[in-house]
Amino acid sequence: MEPNRIFQIHNMAYLSELLFGLTTAIALYLFSKKLLAIKRNISIGKDIDLTDQPIRRWKNVFLLALGQKKMFRNPLVAFLHIIVYVGFIIINIELLEIIADGTTGHHRLFSNFLGIFYNFLINSFEILAALVLIACIVFFSRRNIIQLKRFISKDLNGWPRSDANAILITEIVLMSLFLLMNSADTKTNFIISSHIQPLLKGFTESQLSTIEHITWWLHILGIYAFMNYLPYSKHLHIILAFPNAYYASLLPKGEMHNMKSIQNEVLYAMQPELAPTNAPNSDKFGAKDVMDLSWKNLMDAYSCTECGRCSSACPANSTGKLLSPRKIMMSTRDRLEEVGKNMDTNKQFIDDGKSLLHDYISVEELRACTTCNACVEECPVSISPLDIIMELRRSLIMEESNAPSEWNGMFSNIENNFAPWKFSPDERDAWTAQS
């Protein structure tokens, strides 16, 4: 080969490696920057300690996040979801070889020292890729052709519906590129791509090499694009499902936490002599905006898969009321993102005249909740919309004195008679004397 030709090939290889390194660095930088912004946004929530009973918490991680226990209430859907989730992650182990090849300029670097085991790995990846393709097509059909009720809800109008479809289409394209890349490599004979190779018989060796090179680049660029799209998408739950399951509440489902300041007020009303002379002002009651919620509530908002199982199980939603637990989580995340952008622009949060309560979540939605915990029970990634609803409702009633007349009557009775009914404590057992 002529020296000039060798020099040109060497320069092209060098430029390819340089371009790959630069692309990888930019993709990792942007991904890390967005993750740090999300971490900052979550940290503006109130601090709570959720580190007790680590054994039970790790059990939740393995059963709920990794084992997807709640998904298996519908075994077929659970099986398809596991194929997409586990398959996509395992297939991207192949990303290690792509990075190694792109950095060193080699072709299938790992095959040199893995030997026959390399063929086993790629064959396994190809089978998984085919299964992921099938599962994604099924899920796309459920959303857009069969149109299951929870996927056509008005909660998903606009960006959320496009987001779900974009992810499914991206996964279909990435798996197809992976199989086409292997098919264009005539020196290989893998289990799935070998059946695609006859379709490429009309191409020359040089053209096949070009196809392989192009699909290699498109595959890695697609993965980098997917990685950076993830933090803006509902599919962030791929990452946050694990910490969210670990930090899930271990309290019994119906148990609600009491505010210490409220308990003290009741105590002082019953025993005034215990009240301190210079008592500090009470805490803010409940939550009006995202910074009044706990960091776990905010992590819940980012972890939401928007699957709609919570809303499907909600009795208020089923009877046509405005409440949708899925929308509660989506609205919380939207407000949190807006607060985060405000902080990025102003270096700190500057009051924008908006709040989660009223501007994003209405009074009608909050009052429709029956606190039955159905949404919490159904969520596959340990999210509690009820916690957010209760905190907003607490603020609504205790900060704004905004409650229906029926509720106010009950509150007055509890305050005066220590019971929801209009009977004084002295007369409470008088009904027993009636014939």
N, C-alpha and C positions, 0 to 999 in steps of 0.2 A: 504493500500500500504506500502511496506517495506520502512524503513527510508532511506536506501541507494538509492533506486529508486527515492524517493522524492528529495534527495540531488542531484542526477544526473540530474533530470529534471530541478531543480532550477538553477544548474550551466549552463546547456545548454541554458536556457532562458537568463541568465545573459550574456553569451558569445554572443548570438544572438543580444541582445540590444547593447552591446559594439561594435560589428562588424558593426551594422547599424549606430551607432553614428559616428564611425571612417570613414565609407564610405561616409556618408553625409558631414562630415567636409572636406574631401579631394575633393569631387566633387564641393562643394561651393568655396573652395580655388582656385582650378584650373580655374573655371568659372570666378571668380572675377579677377584673375590675367590676364587672356586674355582680359577681357573687359577693364581693366585699360590700357593695352598695346594698344588696339584699340583707346581708348580715347586719349592717348599720341600721337599716330600716327596722328589722326585727328587734334590735337592741333598744329602740326608743320606747318599747313597752315597759310596763312596771315589772320589777324583779320579783320572781317567785322561786321558791326552792322545790325542785322536782327531782331530787337525787336520792330519795329514800328507796328502800327495797330494790337494790340493783338486780337481784336475781329475777324478780318478777318483771322488771323492765326489759332485761335481755331476752326473757321468754317472749315478751310482746314483739320484740324486734324479729325474732326467728319465726314466730307463728304468723304475725300480722303483716309485717313488711316483706320478709323474705319468703315465707310460706304462703302468703296471701290467703290466710285461713277463711276470711269472710267472703272472699270471691267464690269459694267452692259451694256456696248456697245454690249457685247455678254452675254445675260441673263443666258443661261444655264451654261456656264463656270463660270460666276460670282456666281451663286447659289451653284455650286459644290465647288468653292473656299471658299465661306463663311462657308459651312459645315465643310470643313477641318480646316479652320482657327479658327472659333468660337468654333466648336465642340471639337477640340483638346485642346483648352485653358480651356473650361468649364469642360471637362472630367478630366483634371488635377487638378480641385478643390479637386477631390478625393485623390490627392497626400497629402492633409492635413491630411486625416485620416490614410494614409499609414505611414506618418511620426510620427503621434501620436501613432499608434500601434507599430511601430518599436522602438520608444523611451520608451514606457511604458510596452511593452510586452503583451498588450491586443489584443483581436481579435474583429474587428469592434467596436471600442470604441465609435464612434459617435452614433451607433444605440441605445445605452443605454439611451440617453437623447433626441434624435430627434424623437424617436417613429415611428409613421406611416409616418411622413415626410421623414424619412430616406429611406424608400422603394420607395417613390416618386422620391427622388433625384437619387438613384441608377438606377431606371427604366429609368429616363431621360438620365442618362449617358450612359446606354446601348443602347438606341435608337440612340443617337448621335454617339456612337462607331460604330454601324452597318452602319450608313450613311457615317461616315468618311472612313470606310473600302471600301464601294462601290465607293466613290469619288476618293480615292487613286488608286483603280484598274483602274478606267476610265482614270485618268491622266497618269498612267503608260502605259496604252494602247495607248493613244494619242502620247506619246513620242517614244514608242518602237515597236508598231505594226502598227498603222495608219501612224506614222512618219510624223507629220505636218512639213511643210517646215522650219519654224523657229526653230524647235527642232532638225533638222538634219544638220543645218548650220555648216560649218567648224569652226566657232567661238567656238563651244562647244566640239570640239574634245579633248579627254583626260579627265582630271580631272573634268571639268564642267559638262560633260554628266554623269559621274559616280556619281558626287555629287548629282545631281537631283534625280537619280534613288535610291541612298542610302537613301535619306530622305524619299521617298515614301515607300520603302520597310520597313524602320524602323517604320514608322507610321502604316503600315499594321500589322507588328509583335506586336507592343505595344497594338493596339486595340484588336488583337486576344488573347494576353496574359490576358488582362483585362477581356474579356468575358469568357475565359477558367478558370481563377481564380474564378470567381463567380459561374461557372458551377460546379466546384469541391466542393463547399461549399453546402453540402446537406441540411443544415438547412435553406437555403434561397430559394426563388422562384421568381426570377426576370424575367422581360418580355422577354428578349432575351436569357439569359443563361439557362432558364428553358427548352428551346427547344433543347439545346445542352446536357443537363444532361442525356437523354436516351442513348447517345453514350458512357457514362461512367458507365453504369450499371454493367459491368463485373468487376469493381474494388471494393475492400473491403473498409470499412470505413477508415481504416488506410492508405491504398494506396491513397484514395481521399484526405485525410488530407495532405499527402506528396506532391501530385500534386498541391494542393492549396498553400502550403508553397513554393514550388519551383517556381511556376508561380508568386507568390507575390514577391519573390526576383528578378526574371528575369524582372518583370515589373518595379520595382523601379530602378534596375541597368540600364535597358534600358532607362529610363527617365533621369537618371544622365548622361549616355553616350550621349544621344541626346542633353542635355543641354550643355555639353562641346564640342560637335561637332559643335554646332550652330555658335559660333564665327569664325570658320574656313570655314563656308559654306555660299552660297548665301542666305540661309534661315535666316541669321542675320537680314534680312529686317523685320522679325517678331517683332523685338525690335526697329530697327531704323526707320521704316516707320512712326512712330508717331512724333519723333522730326524732321525728314526730311520734313514731311508735314507742320509742324509748321514753320520751317525756310525757306520754299520755297519762291522764289522771288515773290513779289507782283507787279512788274513792268509789263507794257503791254508786250506781248510776243516778239514783234519786237524791243523793246527798248534795246539798248546796252549802257553800261556805258563807259564814256570817261575818259581817264587819264588826270588828272589836269595838269601834266607837259607838255603833248602834246598840250592841249588847250593854255597854256601859251606861248609855242613856236610859235604857230600860231599868237597869239595876239602880241607878240614882233616883229614878222616879219612884221606885218601890222602897228604897232605903236612902233618903236624902242625906242622911248623916255621913254616908260614904263618899259623897261628891266632893272633889277637891275644890279649894277656894279659888285657885287661879288655873282653871282647866284650859288647856290649849284648844284652839279652834278644831272642830272635827274635820276629818278628811273629807275630800270631795266624795260624794256618794255616787257610785256607779261610774259609767263611762259615757262621755259625750263624743269624744274623738278617739282616734287610734292610739294616741299616746297615753290615754287613760286605761287602755286594756293591758293585759299581761303580755310578756314576750311570747308566751306559748300560744295565746290567741292569735298573735300576728304570724307566728310560724304556721299555725293552722291555715291561715288565709293563703299563704304561699304554697302550702302542701296540697291544697284542694285539687282534685282530679277533674272536677266538673262532671262527674259521671252521672249525677242526678239521682243516685239511689236514695239519698237523704230526702229529697223532695218527693220522690215516688212513695216513700213510706210515711210522709208527714200527713196526718189526718186533716189538718187545716188546709193544706194544699189540695188534698183529694176532694174536699168539699167546695172548692172554688174560691177560697179566700186568697188574699194577696200574698200571704207568706210563702216563701220558697227558701228553705235552708241553704240550698246551693247559691241562690242570689245573695244571701247574707254574707257568705264567704267571698264571693266575687266582688261585692261592693266594698267589703273591708280591704281586700287586696288593692282595688282601684284607688281607694282613698289613701292607703299607705304608700302606693307608688307616687301619688300626687304630692304627699307630704315629703317624700324622699327627694323629688325634683325641686321642691321649694327649698329644701336644705342644701341641695347641690348649688342652686343659684345664689342663695343668700348666705351660705356658710353656716346658717342656723335657721330654725323654723321661724318664719315671719307670718303672723296671723293673716290668713287669706279670706277671713269672713265665712269660711265653710266649716262643716263638721260632719263626722260620720252619721250622727243622729240628725235627722231631718233632711240633710242634703243628699245623702246616699241611701239611708234606710229610713223608711217612713214610720210614723206612729201606728198606722193601720197594720203594717207587717208585724210589728212587735206585739200588738195586742191580740193578734190572731194565734199566737203560740200557746199551746196547752201544756208546755213543759213535760211532755210525755216521754222524751228521750229517744223516740223512734229514730230520729236523724243520727244521733250519736251511736246507737246500736248498729245502724246500717253501714256507717262509713267504713270503707276498707282500709283507710290509713289513719284511723284514730283521731279524727277531727271532731270538735264539739261546737257546732253552731249555737247550741243552747247556751253555752257560757257567754258568748257575745250578746245574744238576745237578752239574757238576764241582766247583764251589766248595763246595757243601753236602757232597758226598762227600769232598772233601779234609778238611773239618772233622771229619766223622764218623770218618775213619780216623786222622788225625794229631792231633786234639785229644781224641777219645774212645777211641781204639784199638778202634774198633768195626768189625770186618771179619770176613767168613766165614773159617773155618779154612783153606780152600783159598787164599784171598788171603794170609793170614798166612804160610803156608808159602812162597809165592812171594816175599813181601816179605823174609822171612828169608834165602832163597837169594840174592836180589839184594844184600842187605846184606853177606852173608858171602862169597859166591862171584862177585859182580858179574854174575850171570846168573840167570834164573828157575829153572835146573835144579840138582840136588843134586850138582854136580861142582865140585871145587875148580879154580881157574884152572890149577894145575899138571897136572891130569889131564884137562883139557878135550879134548885131541886124542888121548887114549888109545884112543878107539874106532876110530881109523884103523888101529891095529895088529891089530885083531881080524880073523880070517879069515872 
